Amino acid sequence: MQEYRKIIIQKEQIVPIAEKMRREGRYLVMIHAFIDKDGQMDVSWDYAVDPAVESYHVLGETELPSIGGIYDTAATWPERELNELFGINFEGLDTSKRLFLPEDMLETQGRGQIMVTPLSELVEKNRKEEA
């Protein structure tokens, strides 16, 4: 069984930790986010540090630095996904194109609403507003 270590950090530590992990040859496993039971954002960066996964969590922040320059696509893809689905802004991340949603979706509703409103309802609402 693989060990899992949860470590709470501040957003200023994200880039230095990513740089350290990259220097040590550690893989970025994934970047996750969820809204906890208290309603605050929990974003985590999971690294393979054998025999464990070290998961670095930042709580309550929606403006975070991108680590795309350190981990390339392994970071930019999940960062773009979290930007689109949760409205998290990763500083320096190119969000000019969407991954999943139509390009004109959410222009009037704001970002990150897909997590609280079914896509079918957002599409229908956009159609009604355009009519």
C-alpha positions in Angstrom: 0.0 0.0 0.0 1.3 3.4 -1.0 1.7 6.0 1.8 -0.1 9.4 1.4 1.1 12.5 3.1 -1.1 15.6 3.3 0.9 18.8 3.9 -0.8 22.3 4.2 1.2 25.1 2.7 0.8 28.8 1.7 0.5 29.8 -1.9 3.9 31.4 -1.8 5.4 27.9 -1.3 3.9 26.4 -4.5 6.6 27.4 -6.9 9.6 26.7 -4.7 8.2 23.2 -3.8 7.6 22.5 -7.6 11.2 23.6 -8.4 12.6 21.4 -5.7 10.5 18.4 -6.8 11.6 18.9 -10.4 15.3 19.1 -9.4 14.9 15.9 -7.5 13.3 14.2 -10.5 9.9 13.8 -8.8 6.8 13.3 -10.9 3.9 15.6 -10.6 1.1 13.1 -10.3 -1.9 15.5 -10.5 -3.3 18.9 -9.4 -6.7 18.6 -7.7 -9.3 21.0 -6.3 -12.5 20.7 -4.4 -14.7 22.9 -2.2 -14.5 21.6 1.4 -17.4 21.2 3.9 -16.7 24.8 5.1 -17.1 26.1 1.6 -13.5 27.0 1.0 -11.4 26.0 -2.0 -8.8 23.2 -1.4 -6.2 22.9 -4.2 -3.5 20.2 -4.0 -0.4 19.3 -5.9 0.5 15.6 -5.6 4.1 14.5 -6.2 5.5 10.9 -6.4 8.0 10.8 -3.5 8.6 7.0 -3.2 7.3 5.2 -1.4 4.7 7.9 -0.8 2.6 10.5 -2.5 3.1 13.9 -1.0 0.1 16.1 -1.4 0.6 19.9 -0.8 -2.6 21.7 -0.1 -3.4 25.4 -0.3 -6.7 26.3 1.4 -9.1 29.2 0.7 -7.3 30.7 -2.4 -8.5 31.1 -6.0 -5.5 33.2 -7.2 -2.5 30.9 -7.5 0.8 30.8 -9.4 1.1 28.4 -12.3 3.8 25.8 -12.3 3.4 25.2 -16.1 6.9 26.6 -16.6 8.3 23.9 -14.3 6.2 20.9 -15.2 4.9 21.8 -18.7 1.8 20.0 -19.8 1.7 17.8 -16.7 0.8 21.1 -14.9 -0.9 23.3 -17.5 -3.6 20.8 -18.4 -5.0 20.3 -14.9 -4.5 24.1 -14.2 -6.6 24.9 -17.3 -9.2 22.3 -16.2 -9.4 23.8 -12.7 -9.6 27.3 -14.2 -12.5 26.4 -16.4 -14.4 24.3 -13.9 -13.8 26.1 -10.6 -12.7 29.6 -11.8 -9.3 29.3 -10.2 -6.9 31.8 -11.7 -3.4 30.4 -12.2 -1.1 33.5 -12.8 0.7 33.3 -16.1 -1.5 30.4 -17.5 -2.9 30.9 -21.0 -6.7 30.5 -20.7 -7.5 32.0 -24.1 -9.1 28.7 -25.2 -11.4 26.4 -23.3 -10.8 22.7 -22.8 -14.4 21.4 -22.4 -17.0 24.1 -22.6 -18.0 26.0 -25.8 -16.0 29.2 -26.3 -19.1 31.5 -25.6 -20.2 29.6 -22.6 -20.2 31.4 -19.2 -19.5 34.8 -20.7 -22.4 36.3 -18.8 -22.6 33.8 -15.9 -19.0 34.1 -14.8 -16.3 31.5 -14.4 -16.4 28.2 -12.5 -20.2 27.9 -12.5 -20.1 24.5 -14.2 -19.5 23.0 -10.8 -22.8 24.3 -9.3 -25.0 24.4 -12.4 -25.6 21.5 -14.8 -24.2 22.2 -18.2 -27.6 21.5 -19.8 -29.1 24.4 -17.7 -26.3 26.8 -18.7 -26.7 26.0 -22.4 -30.5 26.5 -22.1 -30.0 29.8 -20.2 -27.5 31.0 -22.9 -30.0 30.2 -25.7 -32.8 32.1 -24.0 -30.6 35.1 -23.4 -29.5 35.2 -27.0 -33.1 35.0 -28.3 
